[in-house]
C-alpha cells in the first residue's frame, strides 16, 4: 500500500512493480493553494526593506503554487532555493533560475545549501 499525494510521480510504484511487487496506490492527501495566499505572497514580496532573501521550494507543487500566488510581484533579488533537480527543473520551466539546489534532497540538505549560499554571498541570513 503506497499512500501519497493525489498528484505524484510514478517512480516508486513503477520500480516496485518492476521488482515484482503488487502495489496499491491510494491518494492520502491533496495539495492545494490556500484562497488568500496570493494576496499574502504579493504583500511579503512588495516590501523591499523587509522582503526575504531566499524563497524555498520543496516540491514542484510549491513552485506551481508560488508562480500563481506571486503573479505580478517583482522577484528581483530573491534567491530561489530548490530541494533537488526535479524541483529546479520546474522552476526553470517557468523561466526562473534556482540560485541554490540541495545536494541531499531532504529538508536538512536544503537548509545546508542555503547556509552555504549565504556564506558564499558573504552575508548573514536576515531574521524574519
C-alpha positions in Angstrom: 0.0 0.0 0.0 1.6 3.3 -1.1 0.0 6.4 0.5 0.9 9.6 -1.3 -0.4 12.9 -2.7 -3.1 12.9 -5.3 -0.7 14.3 -7.8 2.6 12.5 -7.7 5.2 10.9 -9.9 5.1 7.2 -10.6 8.7 6.5 -9.9 8.2 4.4 -6.7 5.3 2.3 -7.8 6.9 1.6 -11.2 10.1 0.5 -9.6 8.4 -1.7 -7.1 6.2 -3.3 -9.8 9.3 -4.0 -11.9 10.8 -5.7 -8.9 7.7 -8.0 -8.7 5.7 -6.2 -6.0 1.9 -5.7 -6.1 1.4 -2.1 -5.4 -1.8 -0.4 -4.5 -1.6 3.4 -4.7 -4.0 5.5 -2.6 -4.2 9.3 -2.7 -3.9 10.1 1.0 -3.8 13.9 0.7 -4.1 16.6 -1.9 -2.0 19.8 -2.2 -4.0 22.9 -3.0 -3.3 26.6 -2.8 -5.0 28.5 0.0 -7.5 31.1 -1.1 -5.7 34.2 0.1 -2.1 33.1 -0.4 -1.7 35.3 -3.5 -2.5 38.4 -1.5 -0.1 37.5 1.3 2.6 36.5 -1.2 2.5 39.8 -3.0 2.4 41.7 0.3 5.6 39.9 1.6 7.4 40.5 -1.7 6.3 44.1 -2.1 8.3 45.5 0.9 11.9 45.9 -0.4 13.4 46.5 3.1 11.8 43.5 4.8 11.4 41.1 1.8 13.1 37.7 2.3 16.5 36.9 0.8 15.5 33.3 -0.1 12.4 31.5 -1.2 12.4 27.8 -0.6 10.8 25.2 -2.8 10.4 21.6 -1.5 8.4 20.2 -4.5 7.2 21.0 -7.9 3.8 21.8 -6.3 5.3 24.6 -4.3 6.7 26.0 -7.5 3.4 25.9 -9.3 1.6 27.5 -6.3 4.3 30.2 -5.9 4.1 31.2 -9.5 0.3 31.6 -9.4 0.4 33.4 -6.0 3.3 35.7 -6.9 1.9 36.8 -10.2 2.7 40.4 -10.8 5.2 40.6 -7.9 8.8 41.5 -8.5 11.2 38.7 -7.7 14.3 40.8 -8.3 17.0 40.0 -5.7 15.1 37.0 -4.4 17.3 33.8 -4.4 15.3 30.7 -5.2 16.3 27.6 -3.3 15.3 24.1 -4.5 15.3 20.8 -2.7 16.6 19.0 -5.8 16.9 18.7 -9.6 13.2 17.9 -10.3 12.0 21.0 -8.4 14.8 23.0 -10.1 13.6 21.8 -13.5 10.1 23.0 -12.6 11.4 26.4 -11.6 13.3 26.6 -15.0 10.1 25.7 -16.8 8.7 29.0 -15.6 11.8 30.9 -16.6 13.0 31.1 -13.0 16.6 30.3 -12.1 17.4 28.5 -8.9 20.3 30.0 -7.1 20.5 27.2 -4.6 20.0 23.4 -5.1 20.4 20.9 -2.3 22.9 18.1 -2.8 20.9 15.9 -0.5 17.3 16.0 -1.4 16.0 16.5 2.1 14.9 19.4 4.3 18.3 19.2 6.1 20.1 19.2 2.8 18.2 22.2 1.7 19.0 24.1 4.9 22.7 23.2 4.5 22.6 24.5 0.9 21.0 27.8 2.0 23.6 28.3 4.7 26.4 27.6 2.3 25.0 30.0 -0.3 24.6 32.7 2.4 28.2 32.2 3.5 29.4 32.4 -0.2 27.4 35.6 -0.6 29.3 37.0 2.4 26.0 37.8 4.1 24.1 36.6 7.0 20.5 35.4 6.8 18.2 38.2 8.0 15.9 37.2 10.8 12.3 37.3 10.0 
